[in-house]
Amino acid sequence: MSLRMSVAIVGAAETDSVAIQPDKSAIQLHAEAAFNALADAGLTKDDVDGVLCAGQSPVQVAEYLGITPTYVDGTSVGGCSYMLHVRHAAAAIKAGLCSVALITHGESGRSRVGMSGWGRAPQNVGSQFEEVFGVAGPPTRFTVPILRHMHEYGTTHEQLASVAVATRRWAEKNPRAMMRDPITVEDVLNSRMIAYPIHLFECCLVTDGGGALIVVSAERAKDFPKKPVYIMGTGESTEHSMISMMHDFTESRAFKVSGKLAFDEAKIAHKDIDHAMFYDAFAHTPMFALEALGFVGKGESGPFFEEMRTAPGGDFPLNTNGGGLSYTHTGMYGMFAIQESMRQLRGEAAAQLPNVRTSIAHGVGGMFHAAGTLILTNDDAP
């Protein structure tokens, strides 16, 4: 079953702020984002019959919002969960399981209001076989693959730092971005080492915030206040639960599977993509995405970023909101990548690009554990 052009996103909004909000709990952020997206679509909660979210239970979110849904999805595979939610919502709508799907995200990643603790789970496989060797938490797990990539392909520290510099140049144009001061490659390399080879400025932010999306059938899409954004292609995959079990430290199998599914369904070529959002939990995650999705060959992402081709004025505009490195990163960033794709396709972005017709939003879940890919367009459905 192809989902190509069968559904559209007709509402999209973030929380009022995506910085630090110590006065709002995680579920309040879900609700704020939800009501902002509903207002954007000209709908009320009573129009919603599908609820999808991660982090919080969809049962709790639906109850908090006062919705009694006919379809719920609590798929939670990390930061790319929202790409999967869009895919699942599209399938549910096409199957007649719901008609108006609300996808919400809210996370008090910085302030930790209404969030669970960081306690270890000794029964987990990772606790038994990785943490005992000191591999614990995103910085020490995420950095393992890039070391092999540097060894195999000669990827340099300067190339890694260039990802952060290019992303910051976009953030400078975005008043909502948390970090907007200009930085250089030297600034990045002189920032504090977090987990070799990653410096502080090559790590994502830790913030509070959220976002929400409204998905409906293509038949209904033109009945809403703003121009709809149609879903051309979708993909999802998972690979492993421990970083040590990654089949090849120089590439993500989940990225490749998810990306191929999305491109095959969209029926477009890489050259047809006008804008891209690649999840940047750390500076090297967009590098792995660029290669795995087929935009460049293996080992070619380092020079690509070093040439500033993804920065303002480059030929491959990427992470134009400032990304997880400079815009916001609540812990699960995928929703914000989709939001910026929506803004660019609607002509509403802070750093708006000319003539954007297609955008790809690709996310990672866990430590390269999972992947989700969306290819979106503002072209009218046939």
Protein Blocks (a to p, Z undefined) as FASTA:
>chain_A
ZZehkaccfbdcddfbfcbcfkbcfklmmmmmmmmmmmmnopafklpcbdcdehiafklm
mmmnopacfbdcfbdebjklmmmmmmmmmmmmmnopafbdcddddddfknopoiacfbdc
fkbmklmmmmmnopacjklmmmmmmmmmmmmnopafklmmmmmmmmmmmmmmmmkbmblc
dcdfklmmmpccfbdcbdfklpccddedddddddddfklmmmpfbdcdddfbdcdddfbf
cfklpfblkbcfklmmmmmmmmmmnopafklpmbdcdddfbfklmmmmmmmnopacehil
mmmmmnopmbghiabdghklnpjmlmpcehiamlmmmmmmmmmmnopafblcehiabdcd
dddehjhkaccdddddfbdcZZ
